[in-house]
């Protein structure tokens, strides 16, 4: 297949690049802003025809959760119009689409790992626009899967792991919330999950959940980051109200991975993946 990767300079896009060498039978076409604007449908339709695209992996998104609260129009353009256009472009050439979504489509009030069939109820602009993007992909009628993920980190770009490693070296102590529960996702593991589903093939529309295995709070995740990196920074647990943000965060966003595992996707344990990422960052 000729596989178009949008948002190729972000965390997930770079992680797809990293593993692409393991799939020499496919040609990967990497695109990002400003050269390829996913809100420009005619441009996308020309591109998929010209490159004979057989699949699209959409890693492009407006992911600044707090900024989205004051930039709703821009967030909607990227998170709603973008996926809609990619789905229409994919349909025009009979290509498949893998679209990445988020745990923020839920309100965080569940006490059990969230299934794909659970009712969505986003609590902020970011979650609402991502949910609407999912709906637009389904409405398009193209062969597509949505993969919801959570707490994404990698060796690339800005993310929680890299921020904590930097702060751990700069400060003697840190306060981190303990009342938001979820599971981290190493972007390389998600990239492999995407390729597994693409290679197995799919028809119609479906939704999957993918994060690493296990359950943890941001506080415990930070403690693990420092332990693996050999940092002695003191970490204190605080409640969310003590660290106010523009956007409310889901209190509980553990994703149920039974469906994606049944589809043949392997789901590594969060701590093993974290060790791998920190080891690669230390080599850099």
Secondary structure in CASP SS format (residue, H / E / C, confidence):
PFRMAT SS
TARGET T0000
AUTHOR 0000-0000-0000
METHOD secondary structure of the structure
MODEL  1
X C 1.00
X E 1.00
X E 1.00
X E 1.00
X E 1.00
X E 1.00
X C 1.00
X C 1.00
X C 1.00
X C 1.00
X H 1.00
X H 1.00
X H 1.00
X H 1.00
X H 1.00
X H 1.00
X H 1.00
X H 1.00
X H 1.00
X H 1.00
X H 1.00
X H 1.00
X C 1.00
X C 1.00
X C 1.00
X C 1.00
X E 1.00
X E 1.00
X E 1.00
X E 1.00
X C 1.00
X C 1.00
X C 1.00
X C 1.00
X C 1.00
X C 1.00
X C 1.00
X C 1.00
X C 1.00
X C 1.00
X H 1.00
X H 1.00
X H 1.00
X H 1.00
X H 1.00
X H 1.00
X H 1.00
X H 1.00
X H 1.00
X H 1.00
X C 1.00
X C 1.00
X C 1.00
X C 1.00
X E 1.00
X E 1.00
X E 1.00
X E 1.00
X C 1.00
X C 1.00
X C 1.00
X C 1.00
X C 1.00
X C 1.00
X H 1.00
X H 1.00
X H 1.00
X H 1.00
X C 1.00
X C 1.00
X C 1.00
X H 1.00
X H 1.00
X H 1.00
X H 1.00
X H 1.00
X H 1.00
X H 1.00
X H 1.00
X H 1.00
X H 1.00
X H 1.00
X H 1.00
X H 1.00
X H 1.00
X H 1.00
X H 1.00
X H 1.00
X H 1.00
X H 1.00
X H 1.00
X H 1.00
X H 1.00
X C 1.00
X C 1.00
X E 1.00
X E 1.00
X E 1.00
X E 1.00
X E 1.00
X E 1.00
X E 1.00
X H 1.00
X H 1.00
X H 1.00
X C 1.00
X C 1.00
X C 1.00
X C 1.00
X C 1.00
X C 1.00
X C 1.00
X C 1.00
X E 1.00
X C 1.00
X C 1.00
X C 1.00
X C 1.00
X C 1.00
X C 1.00
X C 1.00
X C 1.00
X C 1.00
X C 1.00
X H 1.00
X H 1.00
X H 1.00
X H 1.00
X H 1.00
X H 1.00
X H 1.00
X H 1.00
X H 1.00
X H 1.00
X H 1.00
X H 1.00
X H 1.00
X H 1.00
X H 1.00
X H 1.00
X C 1.00
X C 1.00
X C 1.00
X E 1.00
X E 1.00
X E 1.00
X E 1.00
X E 1.00
X E 1.00
X C 1.00
X C 1.00
X E 1.00
X E 1.00
X C 1.00
X C 1.00
X C 1.00
X C 1.00
X C 1.00
X C 1.00
X H 1.00
X H 1.00
X H 1.00
X H 1.00
X H 1.00
X H 1.00
X H 1.00
X H 1.00
X H 1.00
X H 1.00
X H 1.00
X C 1.00
X C 1.00
X E 1.00
X E 1.00
X E 1.00
X E 1.00
X E 1.00
X C 1.00
X C 1.00
X C 1.00
X E 1.00
X E 1.00
X C 1.00
X C 1.00
X E 1.00
X E 1.00
X H 1.00
X H 1.00
X H 1.00
X H 1.00
X H 1.00
X H 1.00
X H 1.00
X H 1.00
X H 1.00
X H 1.00
X H 1.00
X H 1.00
X H 1.00
X H 1.00
X C 1.00
X C 1.00
X C 1.00
X C 1.00
X E 1.00
X E 1.00
X E 1.00
X E 1.00
X E 1.00
X C 1.00
X C 1.00
X C 1.00
X E 1.00
X C 1.00
X C 1.00
X E 1.00
X E 1.00
X H 1.00
X H 1.00
X H 1.00
X H 1.00
X H 1.00
X H 1.00
X H 1.00
X H 1.00
X H 1.00
X H 1.00
X H 1.00
X H 1.00
X C 1.00
X C 1.00
X C 1.00
X C 1.00
X E 1.00
X E 1.00
X E 1.00
X E 1.00
X E 1.00
X C 1.00
X H 1.00
X H 1.00
X H 1.00
X C 1.00
X C 1.00
X C 1.00
X C 1.00
X C 1.00
X C 1.00
X C 1.00
X C 1.00
X C 1.00
X E 1.00
X C 1.00
X C 1.00
X E 1.00
X C 1.00
X C 1.00
X H 1.00
X H 1.00
X H 1.00
X H 1.00
X H 1.00
X C 1.00
X C 1.00
X C 1.00
X C 1.00
X C 1.00
X C 1.00
X E 1.00
X H 1.00
X H 1.00
X H 1.00
X H 1.00
X H 1.00
X H 1.00
X H 1.00
X H 1.00
X H 1.00
X H 1.00
X H 1.00
X H 1.00
X H 1.00
X H 1.00
X C 1.00
END
